[in-house]
């Protein structure tokens, strides 16, 4: 896989935009071969090829003015047809060129496209696709400022870089015909092409900002693991039997363009979260902690947790990880479930926790504090024995007893297993939080 930054649009190709592409690929683990190629830096080569096409007679200079082009556009619009250049400079010679230059006209270089017959692309996904050449006009290769168009630059770059397969969205299918004509005009071999369906939103429409279409960096900030996102994306529009989970080695070994469907895939966050949850449960606790720590600067209040992340707190977080990752589908959910570790006394209670404590919770906690103070060794077995003893003595079910205990220790109505919470927080912190609520 080669990485080329197509930065001929100088306004959009900012250093920040380019950095986002490279960082996103690195985070996803999609590594490329060789150095990054920057298209704009190759403009002299693109101009040289356009000049060679002029010499071959497969391109020509066009001196049409902006006003003339606008008139063509308006005529096409009035006729309900797409804009097509009418080829008025296609067969003009040196005398006409000299006259145009004397008038101060600037020229572009256009492809002298075949006017009859057909252009055929044997697409590896779409099958055989045919265009009538009379419907394809003479596209611009070199603008009047001497800079290449995207359509021309990509062909030259793909040829020079030895590209064998072009795999891209099916919205580029018409480009395949135009680019094939440039290859043929230069006598170059046309690469294999595969135009894959676009990703659609849940409503079946092309994925757009209104669906929440986001850049790669946003999915990282939303707490998805790169291996989970790779797995999810490879299954969009492609299948290998009924298999859903693929390691990178597996997908590399079995991926085949023949199994890419022609219909658009729908982006499903529920499915993505399910796959991400699977990968989180499989991930080593220390690696998961490192991944969560890495996205703290990207999430709300993450900097506060980062500042509180002492070696002791990090050890607590690691100890809590087995219970946390069973309940979280994303790293953001995992971090959210970890906030009780970093909460400062007295805890700020959410509404449900306040309700739980208001229902005789304080009296229950007072009795529990006395029992927990007497626990000889602060471990899960000893703590559970004390809590069960209180449940039996008070005639309460263990679950009912755990509710105010959880609320007082975490400020919430949900958390990892209550005995895990008690062990991870430690004796002094637990007793302190419980006393705050009695």
Secondary structure, DSSP 8 states (H G I E B T S, - for coil): ---EE----TTT--HHHHHHHHHHHHHHT---SS--EEGGGGHHHHHHHHHHHHHHTSEEEE---HHHHHHHHHHHHHTT-------TTTT--HHHHHHHHHTT---EEEE----SSEEEEEETTTEEEEEEGGGS---EEE-TTS-B-HHHHHHHHHHHTT--EEEEEGGGHHHHHHHHHHHHHHT----EEEEE--EE-TTSSB--GGGT---HHHHHHTT--HHHHHHHHHTTTB-STT-----HHHHHHH--GGGB-SS-EE--HHHHHHHHHHHHHHS-HHHHHHHHHHHGGGSTTHHHHHHH--HHHHHHHHHHHHHHHHH-SSHHHHHHHHHHHH--SS----HHHHHHHHTTHHHHHHHHHHHHHT-SS-SHHHHHHHHHHHHHHHT--HHHHHHHHHHHHHSSS--S-HHHHHHHH-HHHHHHHHHHT-
